[in-house]
Amino acid sequence: MSGSWNKWAALAVVIMLGGCGTMSGREDLDAAVAEPAEVEQTIAGWRHMRLPGKAATHYRLTRQDGRDVLEGHSESSASFLRRRLDLSPDELGSLRFSWKVPQLIDAADMARRDAEDSVVRVILSFDGDRSRWSAADHVLSELAQLLTGEPMPDATLMYVWCPTRSAGTVIHNPRTDRIRKLVVESGAARLNQWLSYERDIRADFRAAFGEEPGRLVGVAIMTDSDNTRSQALAWYGPVDLMPAQASAVRQVARSEDGRSGGARRGD
């Protein structure tokens, strides 16, 4: 099993948020059984999850441009911050998030196993009907159940910034069709500025997977550069879920200044 495959198997399993286990690190499956994912710490309400056999991205709460933000600094590393959720499809409204990126990873290509890195990701994980899965996905989920006590999520949707592909592009994971990436920012034109987004979760899920979403069970943010053996730096602002019946904002993670913006704009 390759390092890239192990990363996304591990991420898909751990982001299910039911426990602290993960699938594997790099080459040694036996070592993965003996070395589950580790909860390092809680940062501003997020749980920092390490992937076995990999250096961890450094996350910290800091100040950037007069606001409290989460910083992700990756040096050939991969780990992520996660939060547990449990929302029915009828409760899904919009997702608001913001980020600032000073530089992209030139060698990254999210459609290639050996270059599958991203400076920023906001990740949603869903439960659902596994009867539509391929045989390979069922095998992966059984392995996940064996190693972690939790099945693989039915579907994982990632919002990403791609160096080359245009906004709106859906990138299929090179190993499993149940992880797909939706490009919301492209190219280097809007580096070094705060960008805010508001996304319709149900519409984005339908666009990415061609089906209706199941229960939303997890959210995560991730900065990784392990496959390209490079460095990456990013800052994340608030991540808010707006319920379908918008009587209140379900707060996932918010900076003290309370900023959360509209669809794809610079602050």
DRENZARO-556067 format. One record per residue (C-alpha): z, x, y; residue in three letters; residue number from 0. Coordinates in steps of 0.25 Angstrom, whole numbers, plus 2048, in hexadecimal, padded with zeros to 3 digits. Example, Ala and Ser with C-alpha at 12.3 -4.5 7.8 and 13.67 -1.06 7.14 Angstrom:
2
+-----+-----+-----+------+-----+
|   Z |   X |   Y | type | seq |
+-----+-----+-----+------+-----+
| 81F | 831 | 7EE |  ALA |   0 |
| 81D | 837 | 7FC |  SER |   1 |
+-----+-----+-----+------+-----+
This chain:
267
+-----+-----+-----+------+-----+
|   Z |   X |   Y | type | seq |
+-----+-----+-----+------+-----+
| 800 | 800 | 800 |  MET |   0 |
| 7FC | 806 | 80E |  SER |   1 |
| 805 | 807 | 819 |  GLY |   2 |
| 7FE | 7FD | 821 |  SER |   3 |
| 7FE | 7F3 | 816 |  TRP |   4 |
| 80D | 7F5 | 814 |  ASN |   5 |
| 810 | 7F3 | 823 |  LYS |   6 |
| 809 | 7E5 | 824 |  TRP |   7 |
| 80F | 7E1 | 816 |  ALA |   8 |
| 81D | 7E5 | 81C |  ALA |   9 |
| 81B | 7DE | 829 |  LEU |  10 |
| 815 | 7D1 | 823 |  ALA |  11 |
| 821 | 7D1 | 81A |  VAL |  12 |
| 82D | 7D5 | 823 |  VAL |  13 |
| 828 | 7CC | 82F |  ILE |  14 |
| 82B | 7C0 | 826 |  MET |  15 |
| 839 | 7C3 | 82B |  LEU |  16 |
| 840 | 7BE | 81F |  GLY |  17 |
| 846 | 7CC | 81C |  GLY |  18 |
| 846 | 7DA | 81F |  CYS |  19 |
| 83D | 7DF | 813 |  GLY |  20 |
| 82F | 7E4 | 814 |  THR |  21 |
| 824 | 7E8 | 80B |  MET |  22 |
| 822 | 7F7 | 80C |  SER |  23 |
| 820 | 803 | 814 |  GLY |  24 |
| 815 | 80C | 811 |  ARG |  25 |
| 811 | 811 | 803 |  GLU |  26 |
| 81D | 80F | 7FA |  ASP |  27 |
| 820 | 800 | 7F5 |  LEU |  28 |
| 82C | 804 | 7EE |  ASP |  29 |
| 832 | 80A | 7FA |  ALA |  30 |
| 82F | 7FD | 802 |  ALA |  31 |
| 838 | 7F5 | 7F8 |  VAL |  32 |
| 843 | 7FF | 7FB |  ALA |  33 |
| 841 | 7FF | 80A |  GLU |  34 |
| 840 | 7F1 | 810 |  PRO |  35 |
| 83D | 7EF | 81E |  ALA |  36 |
| 849 | 7F3 | 827 |  GLU |  37 |
| 84E | 7EB | 833 |  VAL |  38 |
| 851 | 7F6 | 83D |  GLU |  39 |
| 857 | 7EE | 848 |  GLN |  40 |
| 855 | 7E1 | 851 |  THR |  41 |
| 84E | 7E3 | 85E |  ILE |  42 |
| 84F | 7D8 | 869 |  ALA |  43 |
| 84F | 7CE | 85D |  GLY |  44 |
| 844 | 7D4 | 855 |  TRP |  45 |
| 848 | 7DB | 847 |  ARG |  46 |
| 841 | 7E9 | 846 |  HIS |  47 |
| 83B | 7EA | 838 |  MET |  48 |
| 837 | 7F7 | 832 |  ARG |  49 |
| 82C | 7F9 | 827 |  LEU |  50 |
| 830 | 802 | 81C |  PRO |  51 |
| 829 | 80F | 81B |  GLY |  52 |
| 825 | 80E | 82A |  LYS |  53 |
| 82A | 814 | 837 |  ALA |  54 |
| 830 | 809 | 840 |  ALA |  55 |
| 82A | 805 | 84D |  THR |  56 |
| 834 | 807 | 858 |  HIS |  57 |
| 838 | 7F9 | 85F |  TYR |  58 |
| 841 | 7F8 | 86B |  ARG |  59 |
| 845 | 7EF | 876 |  LEU |  60 |
| 841 | 7F5 | 883 |  THR |  61 |
| 83D | 7F3 | 891 |  ARG |  62 |
| 82E | 7F3 | 895 |  GLN |  63 |
| 829 | 7EE | 8A2 |  ASP |  64 |
| 836 | 7E8 | 8A7 |  GLY |  65 |
| 837 | 7DF | 89A |  ARG |  66 |
| 83F | 7E1 | 88D |  ASP |  67 |
| 835 | 7E3 | 881 |  VAL |  68 |
| 834 | 7E8 | 873 |  LEU |  69 |
| 82D | 7F5 | 872 |  GLU |  70 |
| 826 | 7FA | 865 |  GLY |  71 |
| 823 | 808 | 863 |  HIS |  72 |
| 81C | 80D | 856 |  SER |  73 |
| 81A | 81B | 851 |  GLU |  74 |
| 812 | 819 | 844 |  SER |  75 |
| 81B | 80E | 841 |  SER |  76 |
| 81C | 800 | 83D |  ALA |  77 |
| 828 | 7F6 | 83E |  SER |  78 |
| 82A | 7E8 | 845 |  PHE |  79 |
| 833 | 7DF | 84C |  LEU |  80 |
| 835 | 7D1 | 846 |  ARG |  81 |
| 83B | 7C4 | 849 |  ARG |  82 |
| 83D | 7B8 | 83F |  ARG |  83 |
| 837 | 7AA | 842 |  LEU |  84 |
| 836 | 79D | 83B |  ASP |  85 |
| 82C | 794 | 842 |  LEU |  86 |
| 824 | 789 | 83B |  SER |  87 |
| 815 | 788 | 83F |  PRO |  88 |
| 818 | 77C | 847 |  ASP |  89 |
| 822 | 784 | 850 |  GLU |  90 |
| 817 | 78F | 853 |  LEU |  91 |
| 813 | 790 | 861 |  GLY |  92 |
| 810 | 79C | 869 |  SER |  93 |
| 814 | 7AB | 868 |  LEU |  94 |
| 816 | 7B3 | 875 |  ARG |  95 |
| 817 | 7C2 | 875 |  PHE |  96 |
| 814 | 7CE | 87E |  SER |  97 |
| 812 | 7DD | 87C |  TRP |  98 |
| 80E | 7E9 | 884 |  LYS |  99 |
| 806 | 7F4 | 87D |  VAL | 100 |
| 804 | 802 | 884 |  PRO | 101 |
| 7FA | 807 | 879 |  GLN | 102 |
| 7F2 | 802 | 86D |  LEU | 103 |
| 7F1 | 809 | 85F |  ILE | 104 |
| 7E2 | 80E | 860 |  ASP | 105 |
| 7E2 | 811 | 851 |  ALA | 106 |
| 7E8 | 803 | 84D |  ALA | 107 |
| 7DF | 7F9 | 846 |  ASP | 108 |
| 7E6 | 7EC | 841 |  MET | 109 |
| 7DB | 7E9 | 837 |  ALA | 110 |
| 7DD | 7F7 | 830 |  ARG | 111 |
| 7E8 | 7FA | 826 |  ARG | 112 |
| 7E9 | 808 | 82A |  ASP | 113 |
| 7E9 | 805 | 839 |  ALA | 114 |
| 7F1 | 7F8 | 83A |  GLU | 115 |
| 7FA | 7FB | 846 |  ASP | 116 |
| 7FD | 7F3 | 853 |  SER | 117 |
| 804 | 7F6 | 85F |  VAL | 118 |
| 809 | 7E8 | 860 |  VAL | 119 |
| 80B | 7DC | 857 |  ARG | 120 |
| 812 | 7CF | 858 |  VAL | 121 |
| 812 | 7C9 | 84A |  ILE | 122 |
| 815 | 7BB | 845 |  LEU | 123 |
| 818 | 7B8 | 836 |  SER | 124 |
| 816 | 7AB | 82F |  PHE | 125 |
| 819 | 7A4 | 822 |  ASP | 126 |
| 80F | 79B | 81C |  GLY | 127 |
| 807 | 797 | 810 |  ASP | 128 |
| 805 | 7A3 | 807 |  ARG | 129 |
| 7FC | 79C | 7FD |  SER | 130 |
| 7F0 | 7A0 | 805 |  ARG | 131 |
| 7F3 | 7AF | 804 |  TRP | 132 |
| 7EA | 7B9 | 7FC |  SER | 133 |
| 7EF | 7BF | 7EF |  ALA | 134 |
| 7F2 | 7CC | 7F7 |  ALA | 135 |
| 7FB | 7C5 | 801 |  ASP | 136 |
| 803 | 7BE | 7F6 |  HIS | 137 |
| 805 | 7CC | 7EF |  VAL | 138 |
| 809 | 7D2 | 7FC |  LEU | 139 |
| 813 | 7C6 | 7FE |  SER | 140 |
| 819 | 7C8 | 7F0 |  GLU | 141 |
| 81B | 7D6 | 7F3 |  LEU | 142 |
| 822 | 7D3 | 800 |  ALA | 143 |
| 82B | 7C9 | 7F9 |  GLN | 144 |
| 82E | 7D4 | 7EF |  LEU | 145 |
| 832 | 7DE | 7F9 |  LEU | 146 |
| 838 | 7D6 | 804 |  THR | 147 |
| 83C | 7C9 | 7FE |  GLY | 148 |
| 833 | 7C2 | 808 |  GLU | 149 |
| 824 | 7BE | 807 |  PRO | 150 |
| 819 | 7C3 | 811 |  MET | 151 |
| 817 | 7B9 | 81C |  PRO | 152 |
| 80C | 7AF | 81B |  ASP | 153 |
| 805 | 7B5 | 827 |  ALA | 154 |
| 808 | 7BF | 832 |  THR | 155 |
| 801 | 7BE | 840 |  LEU | 156 |
| 801 | 7CA | 849 |  MET | 157 |
| 7FE | 7CA | 858 |  TYR | 158 |
| 7F8 | 7D8 | 85B |  VAL | 159 |
| 7F1 | 7E1 | 865 |  TRP | 160 |
| 7E5 | 7E7 | 85F |  CYS | 161 |
| 7DE | 7F3 | 865 |  PRO | 162 |
| 7D0 | 7EE | 862 |  THR | 163 |
| 7CF | 7E0 | 85D |  ARG | 164 |
| 7CE | 7D5 | 868 |  SER | 165 |
| 7D9 | 7CB | 86A |  ALA | 166 |
| 7D8 | 7BF | 861 |  GLY | 167 |
| 7D4 | 7C8 | 855 |  THR | 168 |
| 7DB | 7C5 | 848 |  VAL | 169 |
| 7DD | 7D2 | 840 |  ILE | 170 |
| 7E0 | 7D0 | 831 |  HIS | 171 |
| 7EA | 7D9 | 82A |  ASN | 172 |
| 7E2 | 7E3 | 821 |  PRO | 173 |
| 7EC | 7E0 | 816 |  ARG | 174 |
| 7F0 | 7D2 | 816 |  THR | 175 |
| 7E9 | 7C6 | 81C |  ASP | 176 |
| 7F7 | 7BF | 820 |  ARG | 177 |
| 7F9 | 7C9 | 82B |  ILE | 178 |
| 7F0 | 7C7 | 837 |  ARG | 179 |
| 7F0 | 7CD | 845 |  LYS | 180 |
| 7EB | 7C5 | 851 |  LEU | 181 |
| 7E6 | 7CF | 85D |  VAL | 182 |
| 7EC | 7CA | 86A |  VAL | 183 |
| 7E9 | 7D6 | 872 |  GLU | 184 |
| 7DD | 7E0 | 871 |  SER | 185 |
| 7DA | 7EE | 876 |  GLY | 186 |
| 7E1 | 7F7 | 881 |  ALA | 187 |
| 7DE | 7EF | 88E |  ALA | 188 |
| 7EC | 7E9 | 88F |  ARG | 189 |
| 7F5 | 7F4 | 88B |  LEU | 190 |
| 801 | 7F8 | 893 |  ASN | 191 |
| 804 | 7E9 | 897 |  GLN | 192 |
| 80C | 7DE | 892 |  TRP | 193 |
| 804 | 7D3 | 88B |  LEU | 194 |
| 809 | 7C6 | 888 |  SER | 195 |
| 804 | 7BC | 87D |  TYR | 196 |
| 806 | 7AD | 879 |  GLU | 197 |
| 800 | 7AA | 86C |  ARG | 198 |
| 7FE | 79D | 864 |  ASP | 199 |
| 804 | 7A0 | 857 |  ILE | 200 |
| 7FE | 795 | 84F |  ARG | 201 |
| 7F0 | 798 | 855 |  ALA | 202 |
| 7F1 | 7A7 | 853 |  ASP | 203 |
| 7F5 | 7A5 | 845 |  PHE | 204 |
| 7E9 | 79B | 842 |  ARG | 205 |
| 7E0 | 7A5 | 849 |  ALA | 206 |
| 7E5 | 7B1 | 840 |  ALA | 207 |
| 7E7 | 7AA | 833 |  PHE | 208 |
| 7DE | 79E | 833 |  GLY | 209 |
| 7EA | 795 | 82F |  GLU | 210 |
| 7F6 | 78E | 834 |  GLU | 211 |
| 803 | 797 | 835 |  PRO | 212 |
| 810 | 795 | 82D |  GLY | 213 |
| 81E | 797 | 832 |  ARG | 214 |
| 820 | 7A2 | 83C |  LEU | 215 |
| 82A | 7AB | 835 |  VAL | 216 |
| 82A | 7B8 | 83D |  GLY | 217 |
| 826 | 7C0 | 849 |  VAL | 218 |
| 825 | 7CF | 84B |  ALA | 219 |
| 820 | 7D9 | 855 |  ILE | 220 |
| 81B | 7E7 | 850 |  MET | 221 |
| 816 | 7F4 | 855 |  THR | 222 |
| 810 | 7FD | 84B |  ASP | 223 |
| 808 | 80A | 84A |  SER | 224 |
| 80A | 80F | 83B |  ASP | 225 |
| 7FC | 80E | 836 |  ASN | 226 |
| 7F6 | 815 | 841 |  THR | 227 |
| 801 | 81F | 842 |  ARG | 228 |
| 802 | 81D | 851 |  SER | 229 |
| 80B | 819 | 85C |  GLN | 230 |
| 80C | 80B | 862 |  ALA | 231 |
| 815 | 805 | 86E |  LEU | 232 |
| 816 | 7F7 | 872 |  ALA | 233 |
| 820 | 7EE | 879 |  TRP | 234 |
| 822 | 7DF | 875 |  TYR | 235 |
| 827 | 7D4 | 87F |  GLY | 236 |
| 82D | 7C7 | 87A |  PRO | 237 |
| 828 | 7BF | 86E |  VAL | 238 |
| 829 | 7B0 | 86F |  ASP | 239 |
| 826 | 7A5 | 867 |  LEU | 240 |
| 823 | 798 | 86E |  MET | 241 |
| 825 | 78C | 865 |  PRO | 242 |
| 81A | 781 | 863 |  ALA | 243 |
| 823 | 778 | 86A |  GLN | 244 |
| 826 | 781 | 876 |  ALA | 245 |
| 834 | 77C | 879 |  SER | 246 |
| 839 | 78A | 879 |  ALA | 247 |
| 835 | 798 | 876 |  VAL | 248 |
| 839 | 79D | 869 |  ARG | 249 |
| 83D | 7AB | 86D |  GLN | 250 |
| 839 | 7B6 | 863 |  VAL | 251 |
| 83C | 7C2 | 86C |  ALA | 252 |
| 83C | 7C3 | 87B |  ARG | 253 |
| 83F | 7CD | 885 |  SER | 254 |
| 84A | 7CB | 890 |  GLU | 255 |
| 83F | 7C8 | 89B |  ASP | 256 |
| 83A | 7BD | 892 |  GLY | 257 |
| 82B | 7C0 | 894 |  ARG | 258 |
| 821 | 7B9 | 88B |  SER | 259 |
| 813 | 7B7 | 890 |  GLY | 260 |
| 806 | 7AF | 88E |  GLY | 261 |
| 7FA | 7B2 | 885 |  ALA | 262 |
| 7F5 | 7C0 | 886 |  ARG | 263 |
| 7F8 | 7C4 | 894 |  ARG | 264 |
| 7FD | 7D0 | 89B |  GLY | 265 |
| 80B | 7CE | 8A1 |  ASP | 266 |
+-----+-----+-----+------+-----+
